[in-house]
């Protein structure tokens, strides 16, 4: 994760220098995408931007024997606010992940840290977080939510 943050900072600084004088990108309004992760093996995600770096993300893994739902509220810190070509950002947020499959039924709250890269119409994000199960047979256990998602961005 450290190398991801370092790469983002390096790319962000070089991108900001290259775009001096150009009009910055419009803020994203929404994004829809899909990817892979744990526990959401193959997932579909939707992001809705609420303004000034705040967005809500909904994720769903709709497999017959393995279903995962996730909802999070996030704040992104844009590393290239004046770029006319790309956005790089670090996001932090709070989320709820719930798993329903043959061996596990449980979920709980957690925190998430991620990195996002977006052009005018495409993006990719990498995020990971920790979840604490509440209630049921796994009460108090820690779990993870790690995902890579490819996005279609609407500005």
PLY file of the C-alpha trace (Angstrom):
ply
format ascii 1.0
element vertex 155
property float x
property float y
property float z
element edge 154
property int vertex1
property int vertex2
end_header
0.00 0.00 0.00
2.92 2.35 0.72
4.27 2.05 -2.83
0.78 2.88 -4.17
0.66 6.10 -2.17
4.21 7.04 -3.20
3.40 6.41 -6.87
0.27 8.53 -6.59
2.19 11.42 -5.06
4.91 11.26 -7.73
2.38 11.09 -10.57
0.32 13.85 -8.99
3.23 16.26 -8.67
4.45 15.63 -12.22
0.91 15.94 -13.61
0.28 19.21 -11.78
3.48 20.70 -13.21
2.62 19.57 -16.76
-0.84 21.18 -16.66
-0.03 24.66 -15.43
-2.33 27.15 -17.17
-4.88 24.58 -18.45
-8.49 24.46 -17.22
-8.95 21.82 -14.49
-11.20 18.78 -14.97
-14.82 19.04 -13.90
-15.63 17.18 -10.70
-17.09 13.69 -11.22
-20.87 13.31 -10.77
-21.08 9.52 -10.73
-19.25 6.37 -11.74
-20.26 2.79 -12.37
-17.81 -0.07 -12.52
-16.81 -3.56 -11.65
-13.84 -5.51 -10.44
-12.49 -8.18 -8.16
-11.84 -8.33 -4.44
-12.19 -10.12 -1.13
-14.84 -10.94 0.07
-16.63 -9.47 -2.99
-15.09 -11.87 -5.51
-16.63 -10.29 -8.62
-18.45 -7.08 -7.81
-20.40 -4.22 -9.36
-19.98 -0.78 -7.78
-21.64 2.62 -8.07
-20.24 5.94 -6.83
-22.34 9.08 -6.41
-20.42 12.28 -5.72
-22.06 14.65 -3.25
-19.65 17.55 -3.74
-16.15 18.71 -2.80
-14.56 15.27 -2.62
-17.33 13.45 -0.73
-18.93 10.40 -2.33
-21.12 7.43 -1.46
-20.16 4.03 -2.85
-22.45 1.02 -3.14
-21.04 -2.42 -3.97
-22.73 -5.73 -4.71
-21.48 -9.26 -5.38
-24.59 -11.03 -6.67
-23.42 -14.65 -6.89
-25.90 -17.42 -6.14
-24.01 -18.98 -3.22
-21.88 -15.99 -2.24
-23.50 -12.56 -1.83
-21.76 -9.48 -0.50
-23.19 -6.00 -0.06
-21.18 -2.93 0.91
-22.03 0.73 1.42
-19.53 3.45 2.32
-19.25 7.21 2.69
-15.84 8.53 1.68
-13.79 11.70 1.52
-11.23 12.02 -1.26
-8.14 14.20 -1.02
-7.28 15.18 -4.59
-3.54 15.12 -5.25
-3.85 16.97 -8.59
-6.56 19.63 -8.15
-5.43 21.71 -11.17
-4.92 18.89 -13.67
-6.72 19.13 -17.01
-6.23 15.44 -17.87
-6.34 13.20 -14.78
-7.34 13.09 -11.11
-5.30 11.24 -8.49
-6.71 10.98 -5.01
-6.43 9.29 -1.65
-9.80 8.38 -0.13
-10.74 7.51 3.43
-14.13 6.39 4.58
-16.44 4.46 6.83
-18.31 1.44 5.50
-20.61 -1.47 6.27
-19.98 -4.86 4.65
-22.44 -7.76 4.87
-21.77 -11.31 3.64
-24.41 -13.99 3.04
-23.23 -17.38 1.77
-23.39 -21.07 2.70
-20.88 -20.85 5.58
-21.19 -17.26 6.78
-23.94 -14.80 7.51
-22.60 -11.65 9.09
-21.40 -8.15 8.66
-20.41 -5.00 10.39
-18.89 -1.53 10.29
-15.36 -0.68 9.32
-12.94 1.84 7.86
-11.41 2.02 4.39
-8.36 3.60 2.74
-7.94 3.79 -1.02
-6.30 5.33 -4.06
-8.23 6.52 -7.13
-7.05 7.48 -10.61
-9.52 9.04 -13.08
-9.31 10.49 -16.58
-12.21 12.28 -18.26
-14.22 9.08 -18.71
-12.32 6.16 -17.17
-10.96 5.38 -13.73
-9.48 2.72 -11.52
-9.46 2.47 -7.74
-7.74 0.25 -5.20
-9.10 0.20 -1.67
-8.83 -1.89 1.45
-10.43 -1.79 4.84
-11.11 -3.62 8.08
-14.55 -4.74 9.23
-15.65 -5.91 12.70
-18.53 -8.41 12.63
-21.45 -7.67 14.92
-23.94 -10.28 16.14
-24.28 -13.91 15.15
-21.66 -16.64 15.24
-18.80 -14.33 14.17
-19.47 -11.45 16.58
-16.28 -9.52 17.33
-14.21 -11.14 14.56
-12.21 -8.93 12.21
-12.50 -9.23 8.44
-11.16 -7.38 5.42
-12.69 -5.72 2.40
-10.14 -5.30 -0.39
-11.05 -4.47 -3.98
-9.80 -3.18 -7.30
-12.46 -1.57 -9.46
-12.48 -0.20 -13.00
-14.84 2.73 -13.51
-16.80 4.52 -16.23
-16.81 8.11 -14.94
-19.50 10.72 -15.71
-18.54 14.36 -15.21
0 1
1 2
2 3
3 4
4 5
5 6
6 7
7 8
8 9
9 10
10 11
11 12
12 13
13 14
14 15
15 16
16 17
17 18
18 19
19 20
20 21
21 22
22 23
23 24
24 25
25 26
26 27
27 28
28 29
29 30
30 31
31 32
32 33
33 34
34 35
35 36
36 37
37 38
38 39
39 40
40 41
41 42
42 43
43 44
44 45
45 46
46 47
47 48
48 49
49 50
50 51
51 52
52 53
53 54
54 55
55 56
56 57
57 58
58 59
59 60
60 61
61 62
62 63
63 64
64 65
65 66
66 67
67 68
68 69
69 70
70 71
71 72
72 73
73 74
74 75
75 76
76 77
77 78
78 79
79 80
80 81
81 82
82 83
83 84
84 85
85 86
86 87
87 88
88 89
89 90
90 91
91 92
92 93
93 94
94 95
95 96
96 97
97 98
98 99
99 100
100 101
101 102
102 103
103 104
104 105
105 106
106 107
107 108
108 109
109 110
110 111
111 112
112 113
113 114
114 115
115 116
116 117
117 118
118 119
119 120
120 121
121 122
122 123
123 124
124 125
125 126
126 127
127 128
128 129
129 130
130 131
131 132
132 133
133 134
134 135
135 136
136 137
137 138
138 139
139 140
140 141
141 142
142 143
143 144
144 145
145 146
146 147
147 148
148 149
149 150
150 151
151 152
152 153
153 154
